[in-house]
Amino acid sequence: VKLMTGLSVLEMCLLVAIKHHCDIYDNDPFNFEMILTRFNKFAIKSTSMQNIDREMVLRRFENLKYHEFIVPIGVDGKLQKEYQMYKLLLFADQIDKAIQKYQNLPTEIEQWAKSSII
């Protein structure tokens, strides 16, 4: 939880998007494209997260992999990195605790994290 509170706001948004994906699909694996779609649905309604460059989102997603919050499964060298499947190594309540402890997280992101799934 402490390590998550040091992430960027965008990285926290991606964790919320992953958490929602795992809630909907019973912890099924996901890829960057799936999470980007879920994040973009939120960003369209958000005042602070609009117009974020796709490459920036991909770099932040890869940072989650670097911190081992997510891990690749079924690695295939022929697959584009956007379509590599991952699984989440965190529990939903760990993400919830990090959201609560995160300093100056925009209210709309806190509400999205607590909301029914978008």
C-alpha positions as CSV (number, residue, x, y, z in Angstrom):
1,V,0.0,0.0,0.0
2,K,2.8,2.4,0.9
3,L,4.5,1.8,-2.5
4,M,1.2,2.6,-4.3
5,T,0.8,5.9,-2.6
6,G,4.0,7.0,-4.3
7,L,2.6,6.3,-7.8
8,S,1.4,9.1,-10.2
9,V,-2.3,10.0,-10.4
10,L,-2.4,8.4,-13.8
11,E,-0.9,5.2,-12.5
12,M,-3.5,5.2,-9.7
13,C,-6.2,5.6,-12.4
14,L,-4.8,2.6,-14.2
15,L,-4.9,0.5,-11.1
16,V,-8.6,1.5,-10.6
17,A,-9.3,0.6,-14.2
18,I,-7.6,-2.8,-13.6
19,K,-9.5,-3.3,-10.4
20,H,-12.8,-2.6,-12.1
21,H,-11.8,-5.0,-14.9
22,C,-11.0,-7.7,-12.4
23,D,-14.3,-7.1,-10.6
24,I,-16.3,-7.4,-13.8
25,Y,-14.4,-10.4,-15.3
26,D,-13.7,-12.3,-12.1
27,N,-10.0,-11.7,-12.2
28,D,-9.5,-12.7,-15.8
29,P,-6.3,-11.6,-17.5
30,F,-6.2,-8.2,-19.2
31,N,-4.0,-6.3,-21.7
32,F,-3.1,-2.7,-22.1
33,E,-5.8,-2.1,-24.7
34,M,-8.6,-3.4,-22.4
35,I,-7.4,-1.1,-19.6
36,L,-6.9,1.8,-21.9
37,T,-10.5,1.5,-23.1
38,R,-11.8,1.4,-19.5
39,F,-9.6,4.3,-18.5
40,N,-10.8,6.3,-21.5
41,K,-14.5,5.8,-20.5
42,F,-13.6,7.4,-17.2
43,A,-11.4,10.1,-18.8
44,I,-14.2,11.3,-21.1
45,K,-16.3,12.1,-18.0
46,S,-13.4,13.4,-16.0
47,T,-12.2,17.0,-15.8
48,S,-8.6,16.3,-14.9
49,M,-7.8,13.2,-16.9
50,Q,-8.8,14.3,-20.5
51,N,-6.4,14.5,-23.4
52,I,-3.7,12.2,-22.0
53,D,-1.4,10.9,-24.7
54,R,-1.7,7.2,-25.4
55,E,2.1,6.8,-25.2
56,M,2.1,8.4,-21.7
57,V,-0.6,5.9,-20.6
58,L,1.4,3.0,-22.0
59,R,4.6,4.2,-20.2
60,R,2.6,4.4,-16.9
61,F,1.1,0.9,-17.5
62,E,4.7,-0.4,-18.0
63,N,5.7,1.2,-14.8
64,L,3.0,-0.9,-13.0
65,K,4.7,-3.9,-14.5
66,Y,8.1,-2.6,-13.4
67,H,6.8,-2.4,-9.8
68,E,5.3,-5.9,-10.1
69,F,1.8,-4.8,-9.4
70,I,0.9,-6.6,-12.6
71,V,2.8,-9.5,-14.3
72,P,2.7,-10.8,-17.8
73,I,1.3,-14.3,-18.4
74,G,1.8,-16.5,-21.4
75,V,4.7,-14.5,-22.8
76,D,4.8,-14.6,-26.6
77,G,7.7,-12.8,-28.3
78,K,5.5,-12.2,-31.5
79,L,2.8,-10.3,-29.6
80,Q,2.8,-6.5,-29.6
81,K,3.2,-5.2,-26.0
82,E,-0.2,-3.6,-26.0
83,Y,-1.8,-7.1,-26.4
84,Q,0.4,-9.0,-23.9
85,M,-1.9,-10.5,-21.2
86,Y,-1.3,-9.6,-17.5
87,K,-2.7,-10.5,-14.2
88,L,-3.0,-8.3,-11.1
89,L,-0.9,-9.2,-8.1
90,L,-2.8,-7.0,-5.7
91,F,-6.1,-7.4,-3.9
92,A,-8.9,-4.9,-4.4
93,D,-8.8,-3.9,-0.7
94,Q,-5.1,-3.0,-1.1
95,I,-5.9,-0.7,-3.9
96,D,-8.8,0.8,-1.9
97,K,-6.4,1.4,1.1
98,A,-3.9,3.1,-1.2
99,I,-6.7,5.3,-2.6
100,Q,-7.7,6.3,0.9
101,K,-4.1,7.1,1.9
102,Y,-3.0,8.9,-1.3
103,Q,-2.4,12.5,-0.7
104,N,-4.2,15.1,-2.9
105,L,-5.9,12.5,-5.2
106,P,-8.6,14.3,-7.2
107,T,-12.1,13.6,-5.7
108,E,-13.4,12.3,-9.0
109,I,-10.8,9.5,-9.0
110,E,-11.7,8.6,-5.4
111,Q,-15.3,8.5,-6.4
112,W,-14.6,6.3,-9.5
113,A,-12.6,3.9,-7.3
114,K,-15.6,3.5,-4.9
115,S,-18.2,3.6,-7.6
116,S,-20.1,0.8,-9.3
117,I,-18.1,-0.2,-12.3
118,I,-17.9,2.0,-15.4
